[in-house]
C-alpha cells in the first residue's frame, strides 16, 4: 500500500511538479547571474526530490537536474519552496489574507409557490336548489366580494321569503324570519331588498363572500344540487405561500424569523420564514418551512418553483479564509502559506463549517497571514512532495489502514464547487448505519461530471475528511 502511495505521489509530481521545477530552476539561475555566485549544495531530480546528485546531470527523460542553493528555502526547509516574482506572475498566483469576523451560513434549497390556505373559501348550497342563471362559467375567472356567482330556484327559499313578507305585513318582529333566510345562504343586502320590494324573488342570488379567482367550478346551468354540495372554490391570490423543503440537517439551522433571498424566474424577492412545520414529510424525508409573500400584481402563481437562500445561523469572531484557498484530500485539508520574499510552505489546517465562499478555520492559521488563493496546487505539489515521501518512510507497521466500505444510494444533490455530495444511502451493516441521508466529501480524484441528482449509484468511502467520511470512488448502477 505504501508503494502504491509513493507511485501516486510521483505521478502527481510528474504532472504538475515538472512545470514548477523548471520555473524554480529558471528563477534561481537568473538570481545567480544577477546577484553573483551562489553556493550550490547539490542537484536534485526534477521529478523526485529524493534523488540527488553532487554534479549536474539529466534524468531518464532528458530533463536537467535542478540546482539547490545554500540560501534557498528548499535547502533550509524541506516543506517549503522559493519562487521568483516573475514566475509567480506567470503562474497566476493570487494571495488572500486570513481574516477574523462574523460569518452567516446560507442554506440553498428549492421551494414552490402555493395558495395561502387562509385565503381559500368554498361556496356551498344549504338547501336543495336548481341552478338557473350561472354568471361565472370558467375556472380562473376573477370575482369580487359581493359579486353574484349564480341565481338559483329553491322551494325552501321561496317559503322562507313568504314567511318574512307575512311578518312585515303584520308588523311583528322580523328577527326570526331574517335569520332563517340568512341560514339558507342569503346576504343581508338581499334580505333588505325583499323587504323593500315586498315580493318573493323566484330566483335567489348567491354572492361571493370574498375576492379571489375561481379554482374549482363544479356546477353548470340547469343542474339540481343537494344541500352541502360544493358549487365553487375561491382563492385570494393577493398573498401566497412559498413552501421550502429542507433536509433535517439544514432545518436544524433555520428558525422562524430567518431571512430569505428568493429567485423566481426573473424576479428577485426577499422574505422571512414565518412557520416551520413540526412533522417530517415521510415521502421525501424533508422538513417544510413557510414564507408568506405579498402578491398584489398576481405575478406569483401557485406551482411556480423558486431558488431560495436562507440565512441559517451566524458565527461570530471566527477565523476564516476563501474556500478556494483550501486544498482538501480524503483525509485532511491544508493551505499554502506565503512566508514572504517569494517563499511558500504547505500547512495543515482544521476546517470548521463552510459559509458560502468562505471556510471557517479552527486550527492552523493566524489572523493576518497570507495564503495562496489561486495557483496553490502547483506550489503545493512542489513544496510538499518531498515532505510527504519522508512522512511515508517514517510511518511504521503500526499504522493501521482505515476501513473501506462499499454501499449503494441515491444522489440527492451535487456541489461540484465544494466537491461534496448528498446521498440517501441504504443501510450499511459494516458501520451499523440505518438507511438515512448524509453529506459526504468527495476525493479530488473522483470526477463528478457524469453524475446527476436522482441517480442511483454504488460508492466507496473511508473515514476522514471535513464531513467525517470521504467518497473515494463512485459508479452508476444501471
Residue pairs with C-beta under 8 A, 6 or more apart in sequence:
1 401
2 392
2 395
5 392
6 389
6 392
9 385
9 388
9 389
9 392
10 47
10 48
12 381
12 385
13 47
13 48
13 381
13 385
14 47
15 381
16 377
16 378
16 381
16 382
17 46
17 47
17 381
17 382
17 385
18 46
18 47
18 63
19 378
20 81
20 83
20 91
20 378
20 379
20 381
20 382
21 46
21 47
21 66
21 382
22 46
22 63
23 83
23 84
23 87
23 90
23 91
24 66
24 74
24 81
24 82
24 83
24 84
24 87
24 382
25 46
25 64
25 66
25 67
26 84
26 87
27 82
27 83
27 84
27 86
27 87
28 38
28 67
28 69
28 72
28 82
28 84
29 67
30 84
31 38
31 84
32 38
32 69
38 69
38 70
38 71
39 69
39 70
39 71
40 67
40 68
40 69
40 70
41 68
41 69
41 70
41 75
42 52
42 53
42 54
42 67
42 68
43 52
43 53
43 54
43 55
43 56
43 57
43 65
43 66
43 67
43 68
44 51
44 52
44 53
44 65
44 66
44 68
45 51
45 52
45 53
45 59
45 65
45 66
46 59
46 63
46 64
46 65
46 66
47 59
47 61
47 63
49 385
49 386
49 389
50 386
50 389
51 59
52 65
52 68
53 65
56 64
56 65
56 67
57 64
57 65
58 64
58 65
59 65
68 74
68 75
69 75
72 82
73 80
73 81
73 82
73 339
73 343
73 344
73 345
74 80
74 81
74 82
77 343
77 345
78 386
78 387
78 390
79 345
79 346
79 383
79 384
79 386
79 387
80 339
80 343
80 344
80 345
80 383
81 343
81 344
81 345
81 379
81 382
81 383
82 341
82 342
82 343
82 344
83 91
83 93
83 342
83 344
83 379
84 342
85 342
88 342
88 375
91 375
91 378
91 379
92 374
92 375
93 372
93 374
93 375
93 376
93 379
94 372
94 373
94 374
94 375
95 338
95 370
95 371
95 372
95 373
96 321
96 322
96 325
96 370
96 371
96 372
96 373
97 368
97 369
97 370
97 371
98 319
98 320
98 321
98 361
98 365
98 366
98 367
98 368
98 369
98 370
98 371
99 319
99 320
99 321
99 367
100 317
100 318
100 319
100 320
100 367
101 317
101 318
101 320
102 314
102 315
102 316
102 317
102 318
103 314
103 315
103 318
103 320
103 355
103 358
103 360
104 311
104 313
104 314
104 355
105 253
105 311
105 312
105 313
105 314
105 315
105 353
105 354
105 355
105 356
106 309
106 310
106 311
106 312
106 355
106 356
107 246
107 250
107 253
107 254
107 309
107 310
107 312
108 307
108 308
108 309
108 310
109 244
109 245
109 246
109 250
109 308
109 310
110 244
110 245
110 305
110 306
110 307
110 308
111 242
111 243
111 244
111 245
111 262
111 291
111 305
111 306
111 308
112 242
112 243
112 303
112 304
112 305
112 306
113 240
113 241
113 242
113 264
113 293
113 300
113 301
113 302
113 303
113 304
113 305
113 306
114 240
114 241
114 242
114 243
114 302
115 215
115 235
115 237
115 240
115 241
115 302
116 236
116 239
116 240
116 241
116 292
117 241
119 210
119 212
119 235
119 236
119 237
119 238
119 239
120 215
120 233
120 234
120 235
120 236
121 209
121 210
121 212
121 233
121 234
122 230
122 232
122 233
122 234
123 149
123 206
123 208
123 209
123 230
123 231
123 232
123 233
123 234
124 228
124 229
124 230
124 231
125 152
125 185
125 206
125 225
125 226
125 227
125 228
125 229
125 231
126 183
126 184
126 185
126 227
126 228
127 154
127 156
127 157
127 184
127 185
127 227
128 154
128 155
128 156
128 224
128 225
128 226
128 227
129 152
129 153
129 154
129 157
129 224
129 225
130 152
130 153
130 154
130 222
130 223
130 224
130 225
131 150
131 152
131 219
131 220
131 221
131 222
131 223
131 225
131 231
132 150
132 151
132 152
132 153
132 203
132 221
132 222
133 150
133 151
133 152
133 203
133 221
134 150
134 219
134 220
134 221
135 147
135 148
135 149
135 150
135 151
136 143
136 149
136 150
136 214
136 217
136 232
137 217
138 214
138 217
139 214
139 215
139 216
139 217
140 213
140 214
141 213
141 214
142 211
142 212
142 213
143 149
143 208
143 211
143 212
143 213
143 214
143 234
144 208
144 211
145 208
145 209
145 210
145 211
146 187
146 189
146 207
146 208
147 207
147 208
148 205
148 206
148 207
149 206
149 207
149 208
149 231
149 232
150 205
150 206
150 219
150 221
150 231
151 203
151 204
151 205
151 206
152 203
152 204
152 206
152 225
153 202
153 203
153 204
154 184
154 204
156 184
157 181
157 184
157 186
157 204
158 200
158 202
160 177
160 180
160 181
160 184
161 181
161 194
161 200
161 201
162 200
163 177
163 180
164 174
164 177
164 178
164 180
164 181
164 191
164 194
164 195
165 194
165 195
165 198
165 199
165 200
167 173
167 174
167 177
168 174
168 195
168 198
174 195
178 191
181 191
181 194
182 188
182 191
185 206
186 204
187 205
187 207
190 201
190 204
190 205
190 207
193 201
194 200
194 201
206 231
208 234
210 234
210 236
211 236
211 238
212 234
212 235
212 236
212 237
213 234
213 235
213 237
214 232
214 233
214 234
215 233
215 234
215 235
216 230
216 232
216 233
217 231
217 232
218 229
218 230
218 231
218 232
219 225
219 229
219 231
219 232
225 231
235 302
237 295
237 298
237 300
237 301
237 302
238 294
238 295
238 296
239 292
239 293
239 294
239 295
240 292
240 293
240 295
240 300
240 302
241 290
241 291
241 292
241 293
242 262
242 271
242 290
242 291
242 292
242 293
242 306
242 308
243 288
243 289
243 290
244 260
244 273
244 288
244 289
244 290
244 291
244 306
244 308
244 310
245 281
245 284
245 286
245 287
245 288
246 254
246 286
246 287
246 288
246 289
246 310
247 285
247 286
247 287
247 412
247 422
247 437
248 280
248 285
248 286
248 287
248 437
249 439
250 287
250 312
251 276
251 286
251 287
251 289
253 312
253 313
254 273
254 276
254 289
254 310
254 312
255 273
255 276
256 273
256 274
256 275
256 276
257 272
257 273
258 272
258 273
258 310
258 311
258 312
259 270
259 271
259 272
259 310
259 311
260 270
260 271
260 272
260 273
260 291
260 308
260 309
260 310
260 311
261 268
261 269
261 270
261 308
261 309
262 268
262 269
262 270
262 271
262 291
262 293
262 306
262 307
262 308
262 309
263 269
263 306
263 307
263 308
264 300
264 304
264 305
264 306
264 307
265 304
267 299
267 300
269 293
271 291
271 292
271 293
272 291
273 289
273 290
273 291
273 310
274 290
274 291
274 292
275 289
275 290
276 287
276 288
276 289
276 290
277 287
277 288
277 289
277 290
280 286
280 287
281 287
281 288
285 424
285 437
289 310
291 308
293 300
315 352
315 353
315 355
315 360
318 352
318 360
318 361
319 360
319 361
319 362
319 365
319 366
319 367
320 355
320 358
320 359
320 360
320 361
321 335
321 358
321 359
321 361
321 365
321 371
322 357
322 358
322 359
322 373
323 354
323 356
323 357
323 358
323 359
323 417
323 418
324 357
324 373
324 374
325 335
325 336
325 359
325 371
325 372
325 373
325 376
326 333
326 334
326 335
326 349
326 351
326 359
327 333
327 334
327 335
327 336
327 346
327 376
327 377
327 380
328 351
328 419
328 441
328 444
328 465
328 466
329 443
329 444
329 465
330 441
330 443
330 462
330 464
330 465
330 470
330 472
331 402
331 462
331 464
331 465
331 470
332 348
332 464
333 348
333 349
333 350
333 351
333 466
334 346
334 347
334 348
334 349
334 380
334 384
335 346
335 347
335 349
335 364
335 365
335 371
335 372
335 376
336 344
336 345
336 346
336 347
336 371
336 372
336 376
336 379
336 380
336 383
337 344
337 345
337 346
337 347
337 365
337 369
337 370
337 371
337 372
338 344
338 369
338 370
338 371
338 372
339 345
344 372
344 379
344 383
345 383
346 380
346 383
346 384
346 387
347 364
347 365
348 364
349 361
349 363
349 364
349 365
350 361
350 362
350 363
350 364
351 359
351 360
351 361
351 362
351 466
352 359
352 360
352 361
352 362
353 359
353 360
354 360
354 418
354 466
365 371
372 379
372 380
402 462
402 463
402 464
403 430
403 462
403 463
404 460
404 461
404 462
404 472
405 428
405 430
405 431
405 460
405 461
405 462
406 458
406 459
406 460
407 425
407 426
407 428
407 458
407 459
407 461
408 425
408 426
408 456
408 457
408 458
408 459
408 477
409 423
409 424
409 425
409 426
409 456
409 457
409 459
410 423
410 424
410 425
410 454
410 455
410 456
410 457
411 421
411 422
411 423
411 451
411 452
411 453
411 454
411 455
411 456
411 457
412 421
412 422
412 423
412 424
412 437
412 453
413 421
413 422
413 453
414 420
414 421
414 422
414 448
414 451
414 452
414 453
415 421
416 448
416 449
419 441
419 442
419 444
419 448
420 439
420 440
420 441
420 442
420 467
421 439
421 440
421 442
421 448
421 471
422 437
422 438
422 439
422 440
423 437
423 438
423 440
423 457
423 459
424 435
424 436
424 437
425 433
425 435
425 436
425 437
425 438
426 435
427 433
427 434
427 435
438 467
438 469
439 467
440 459
440 461
440 465
440 467
440 469
440 470
440 471
441 465
441 466
441 467
441 469
441 470
441 471
442 448
442 470
442 471
442 474
443 470
443 471
443 472
445 472
446 471
446 472
446 473
446 474
448 474
450 476
451 457
451 474
451 476
455 476
456 476
456 477
457 474
457 475
457 476
457 477
458 474
458 475
458 476
458 477
459 471
459 473
459 474
459 475
460 471
460 472
460 473
460 474
461 469
461 470
461 471
461 472
462 469
462 470
462 472
463 469
463 470
464 470
